[in-house]
C-alpha cells in the first residue's frame, strides 16, 4: 500500500507504480493545474496502471475513462477507486480500446511504458481530436517520437515540465502538454 496526495493505493506485485510517491503527487498536481480541468470534462487516462491519475483527477471532472491492459493493475485500480462513482475502468490495450470508446474524451492523459505509445494509439488520438493532452513520459526519446507525430498532424506543444522522479540519476520524468490546433476557415 502506498499513499499519494493523501489517497491510499493498493499495488499488487505484478502492477506498475511510481516508486517516488512525492513526485507522483507532483506529477498529478501539474497535470491537474495545466489542463485546467472542469466539471464538464470527460478525461481519458490511457495506460492507467493502478489508477493513480484517474483517481487523483476524478474529483475535478465529470467522468474518467481509465484504460489498462494488465488485469492485476485493473483489479488494483478498481479497489483503489472505491467511493468514486465517475471512474470507469476498461481492461485492454490502449491501441485496441480507443476507437471503440462509447464516450468521446475531451481531455487525455497518456502515461505509457518506456516504449511510448503504440502507433495506432497516436493515429486514433488524432482522429478523436481531444482539445487537450498531457503526456507523461520517463523516456525522452519515445516522448520526442510521439510528440513529433502528434504535432505534425493536429497539436501544438505548449509546455514540457521536467520532474526529478529519480534523484541523483540521469532519468527525468517529463509531462508534456499539447493543445489541438484549431483549423482556420
PAVEX-214378 format. One record per residue: residue in three letters; x negated, y negated, z of N, C-alpha, C in turn. Coordinates in steps of 0.02 Angstrom, whole numbers, plus 50000, padded with zeros to 5 digits. Layout:
! PAVEX-214378
ALAXYZXYZXYZ...
END
This chain:
! PAVEX-214378
UNK499585005950000500005000050000499564993850000UNK499714989149957499354982749952499854977149961UNK499624971349980500054965549987499804959949941UNK500244957349900500094951849855500604946349866UNK500364940549885500804934749895501384936349942UNK501234940149994501744941750045502204947450026UNK502104950549969502534956149947502124962549948UNK502414967849977502064974249980502154978149915UNK501604981349893501614985449833501344992349849UNK501744997449834501525004349841501185006149776UNK500595009149781500205011049722499985018349730UNK500265022749689500045029749693499385030549655UNK499045036049667498365036849640498315036349564UNK498785038649523498695037949451498875031049424UNK499145026649466499375020049443498815014849446UNK498855009949401498365004549400498584998849446UNK498094995849480498224989949521497584985949525UNK497654979349525497064974949532496754975949600UNK496104976649602495764977849666495684971349706UNK495684965649674495604959249708496304956149716UNK496624957449773497324955349782497384947749787UNK496884944349813496914937049817496934933949747UNK496514936549703496504933949634497114936349595UNK497384942149612498004944449580498574939649597UNK498604937449660499104932549680498994925949644UNK498354923949636498194917849600498404918349527UNK498294924149496498494925149427499254924349420UNK499634927249465500364926649462500574919349472UNK500244915749517500414908749529500254904449468UNK499694905749436499504902049375500014903349319UNK500194909649311500684911549259501354908049273UNK501584908349334502224905249352502204897649339UNK501674894449360501624887149352501574885149278UNK501144888449241501024886349172501604888049125UNK501984893249141502554894949099503174890849114UNK503164887149169503744882949188504384887049185UNK504404892449221504974897049219505614893849246UNK506174896049217506824893349239507314899049251UNK507864897449283508384902349299508744905149238UNK508624902249179508934904649117508474909249077UNK507844909949099507354913849061507454921349066UNK507344924749010507294932049008506554933448994UNK506224936449043505504937449040505344944749025UNK504914945848976504644952448962503974952948995UNK503874958049036503224959449067502974965949035UNK502554965248984502304971048947501674973648981UNK501624980148987501074983449022501124981749097UNK501714982749125501864980349193501494983949249UNK501254989949237500924993649291501414995049347UNK501224993349408501674994449466502144988549477UNK502174984049427502674978649428502454972149460UNK501814971049467501584965149503501864958649475UNK501754957249411502014951049382502774951049381UNK503074956649361503804957049357504124955249424UNK503864958149476504154957249543504024950249570UNK503414947749562503254941149588503594935449549UNK503754936649485504074931549444504834932149442UNK505104937849462505824939049459506254933749494UNK506054931149552506484926149584506544919549544UNK506104918549495506104912249457506484912749391UNK506724918649373507044919549307507714923149313UNK508084923049258508724926449255508634934049256UNK508144936449214508044943649207507324945049188UNK507064950749212506404953249192506504960149161UNK506204960949102506164967549070505434969549075UNK505304974849113504614976949127504484983649092UNK503984983649048503834989549007503174992649029UNK503164999149037502565002749058502595009949033UNK502025012549009502005019448984501865024649037UNK501585022849094501415027549146502025028949191UNK502235035249192502825036949233502695035949307UNK502085037249330501935036149401501955028649418UNK501705024449373501735017249385502445014649385UNK502865017249341503565015049339503925017249403UNK503775023249427504075025549490503855020949547UNK503215019149549502975014449600503315007749592UNK503365005349531503664998749518504394998449540UNK504765003749528505465003949549505515003549626UNK505075007049660505055006749733504854999749755UNK504364996849722504114990149740504634984649729UNK505084985849682505594980749665506224981449706UNK506224985549756506824986449798507084979749821UNK507734978749811508054972549831508094967349775UNK507754968449720507794963849663508284966749612UNK508814963149599509334965549554509214963749481UNK508744959249468508664956649400508044959449364UNK507784965149387507204968249355507404975049326UNK507284975749261507424982049226506754985049205UNK506634991349224506014994649205506154999349147UNK505724999049096505785003149037505145007349032UNK505235014049033504675018549026504535019748952UNK503935018048931503755019148861503155014848842UNK502865016348785502305012448759502575005848732UNK502255000448750502494993748730502614993348655UNK502154995948616502224995448542502834999348516UNK503085004148554503675007948533504315004848560UNK504285001548617504884999048652505104992248627UNK504634987848610504804980848596505344979948544UNK505294983348488505764982248434506474984548451UNK506544988748502507204991348520507514988148581UNK507224982548605507494979348665508204976948652UNK508644978148701509344975948694509414968348702UNK508954965448739508974958248752508314955148728UNK508374949348697507784946048669507464941548722UNK506824942848740506494938548790506304931848761UNK506324926648802506084920048780505414918348812UNK505184922548858504534921748891504224928748895UNK503564929148881503224935648882502584935048923UNK502474940148965501834940949000501534947548974UNK500944946948945500574952848922499994953948970UNK499914960048994499344961749036499104968649017UNK498844969248955498654975748929498014978448960UNK497874984848948497234987648970496654984448932UNK496054986248949495444983348920495454983548843UNK495774988548814495794989148741496234983848708UNK496604980048747497034974848719497694977748694UNK498064973548658498724975548633498654979948570UNK499094984548563499144988548502499354983748445UNK499094984648385499284980148329500044979548319UNK500404985048330501144984748322501464980248375UNK501164979948434501414975348486501364968148462UNK500794966348434500684959548409501184958048353UNK501254962748305501724961848250502434960748275UNK502654964748323503334964148349503434957748388UNK502914955648425502964949248460503054943448411UNK502694943648356502754938448306503464938548277UNK503744944448266504434945048242504934942548293UNK504844944348357505304942148410505244934748423UNK504654932048413504514924848416504724921448482UNK504524924248539504694920848602504314914148605UNK504624908948632504304902348634503664902048675UNK503604906148728503024905748772502744912748787UNK502084913148785501734919448802501154917848849UNK501094921948901500494921948943500154928648932UNK499514928448915499134934548900498574935148952UNK498624940248995498134941449048497654946749023UNK496994945249027496514949948999495884950249041UNK495604956349044494964957349077494404958249027UNK494554957648962494054958648911494084953048859UNK493574948848858493574942948814493604944848741UNK493294950448722493284952348651493984954248626UNK494334958548663495004960448640495494954648648UNK495404950448698495824944548705495734940148643UNK495114938848623494984934748564495284937748501UNK495224944248493495514947648435496274946648432UNK496614947748489497344947148490497574939948484UNK497214935348516497404928248510497334925848438UNK496814928248404496714926248334497324928248292UNK497564934248302498154936548265498774932448282UNK498894931448347499484927648367499454920548341UNK498874917448344498804910448323498794909748247UNK498604914948212498594914848139499304914548110UNK499774917648145500444918248118500984914148152UNK500934912748216501524909748247501394905448309UNK500794905548337500694902448402500104897648403UNK500124893148452499574888648467499314890448537UNK498654891148542498344892448606498324885848644UNK498654885448701498694879248739498144878748792UNK498004884348825497534884148880497294891248897UNK496674891848920496424898048947496164896649017UNK496424900349066496224899349136495804905449157UNK495164904349174494754909949198494864911149273UNK494854917449292494914919449363494354924149379UNK493994922849433493434927049453493694933049492UNK493954937849455494264943749486493734948349518UNK493124948149491492594952449515491974948349531UNK491964944949588491414940549606490734944049601UNK490234940149582489544942349576489444947649522UNK489894947649472489814951849413489924947349352UNK489804949949293489924946049232490654946349209UNK491064950149243491764950949223492184944949245UNK492584942449198493044936949212493724938749185UNK494224938149226494924939049205495144932349175UNK495494932449120495724926249089496474926549079UNK496804920849087497514920349071497574915049016UNK497794917248958497874912848900498624911148893UNK498754904848878499444902548871499554900248799UNK500074903048768500234901448699500934898848693UNK501034894148647501694891648630501834893048557UNK502444894848542502644896148473502604889648433UNK502344890148373502314884348329503014883248301UNK503254877148310503914875448283503844873948209UNK504264876948170504244875748097504554868948082UNK504224865248039504474858748019504894859547956UNK505444855747951505894856547893505584854047829
END
